[in-house]
C-alpha cells in the first residue's frame, strides 16, 4: 500500500510540474503580447526619450527587458541563445523585433522545462547566491513586469495612454 501511495504522489507531482510549465508558457504568451503592445505604443521618433537624464531611453528600456529575459532563462536553456539575442539597437523597429524574438526563444525554454530543471539550484552570477529554476522563472516574469511599469511613465510623459493589460 505504501508503494502505491508513493507512485500516486510521484504522478501527481509530475502532473503539477507539467501544469506549472503549461501555465508559465500561457502566461508568457500574454506577457509577450502586452510587452509588444507597450513597445509599439511609443512613436518611433520618441524611442530615445528619457523622462529624466539619468534614465534609459525608451528604446534602451525595451532592449533591457529582452536582455534580462535572456540572462535569466539562458541559465535554464538546453542550448545557448543565438548571438542575435544578446542585444539590439534601441530604435523602434530593432527593439520590437528583438523583443518578439526574445519572447519566442524564452517560450521555447519554458516549454522544455521539467520538474528537475525547476528544482535544481543554479549558481548565482559574480558570487551571488544560487537560484532555483523556480526562482529564475519567477524573476523573469517579475523583472519584465517591473520595467513594463516604468514604460507607462515614459508613455504618460509623452501624453500617450499606455495599453491596458488584458488577461
C-alpha positions, -999 to +999 in steps of 0.1 A: +000+000+000+028+024+008+044+017-026+012+027-044+009+058-024+044+068-034+037+062-070+005+083-068+024+111-052+051+110-079+025+110-106+007+140-090+040+158-086+048+152-123+013+164-134+017+195-112+050+203-128+035+199-163+007+222-154+032+247-140+051+246-172+019+249-193+009+278-171+042+295-175+040+292-213+005+305-214+013+334-192+045+341-212+024+344-243+002+370-226+034+388-213+047+389-248+015+404-263+013+430-235+050+439-237+049+443-275+018+465-271+037+487-247+068+487-270+046+497-300+027+524-281+057+548-283+062+565-317+095+557-334+107+593-331+104+592-293+123+559-288+153+580-274+130+598-249+141+599-213+118+613-185+150+622-166+185+624-178+198+596-157+172+571-170+174+549-200+159+560-233+126+542-241+143+520-267+171+512-243+144+502-217+128+478-242+161+463-251+169+459-214+137+439-209+149+415-236+184+412-223+173+404-188+149+377-202+178+361-220+200+364-189+175+347-166+163+319-189+196+312-206+206+296-173+178+271-178+182+266-216+194+233-230+212+253-258+227+287-256+208+316-271+217+328-306+242+357-307+213+379-321+196+376-287+223+393-268+212+428-276+197+451-303+198+487-314+174+509-294+154+522-324+118+511-325+119+486-354+150+469-340+138+468-304+103+455-312+118+427-334+143+419-307+116+417-280+095+394-302+125+371-309+135+370-273+100+362-261+097+334-287+131+320-276+121+322-239+088+304-247+108+275-261+130+274-230+099+275-207+081+248-226+110+224-223+114+227-185+110+197-162+104+194-125+141+186-121+150+218-140+128+238-118+140+223-086+177+225-095+198+253-079+219+272-105+250+291-095+245+328-090+265+353-111+295+371-096+295+351-063+258+358-057+237+331-040+223+303-063+188+304-075+164+275-082+148+271-116+115+283-100+133+315-088+147+322-122+113+318-139+096+340-113+124+366-116+120+368-154+082+375-150+088+400-122+116+418-140+095+421-172+065+435-153+087+459-134+101+475-164+069+475-184+056+496-154+085+520-160+074+522-196+040+535-185+057+566-171+076+573-203+043+570-223+023+592-199+051+618-200+046+619-238+008+622-234+002+586-245-023+564-226-005+531-220-021+499-233-044+482-209-035+448-196-059+420-206-058+386-192 
